[in-house]
Amino acid sequence: MSTELLHKILDKLSAVEIRMEARFESMDARLESMDARLESMDARLNRIEQKLDATFEQTVHNTELLSTFSQLAATVEDNTTDIKLLKKLIAG
């Protein structure tokens, strides 16, 4: 092979190498961007999970309060009936 041909081959290989390096750098930048997005999404998902846990806890608490309230309402109704009966007995 002639020296000139070898130089042409080397030049083409150098050009290919430069293009490949540029593409790899571009891919690295994209991957870094994707990593940042994934970290952001992970943080948002964690916040959503915390809010969901708080919602479940509040639902449980509200259910307990509703049960207590229902029992209290029944007790008040029973007491109201008893007071009416006592008033009739006293008045009667």
C-alpha positions, 0 to 999 in steps of 0.5 A: 500500500502506498503511503498516501493511501495509508494517510487517507485511511488514517484520516477517515479513521480519525474522522470516524473516531471524532464523530463517535466521540461526539456521539458518545458525549451526546449520549452521555449528556442525554443519559445525565438528563434522563438520570436527573428526570428519574431522580425528580420523578422518584422524589415526586413519587415519594411525596405522593406516597407520603400524601397517600399514607397520610390520607389513609391515616386520616381515613382511619381516624375519621372512621373511628371518629364516625363510630364514636359519634354514632355511639354518642348519638345513640346514647343521647337519643336514649338519654332523651327518651329517659328524660321524657319518661322521667318528666312524665313520671314527675308530672304525672 
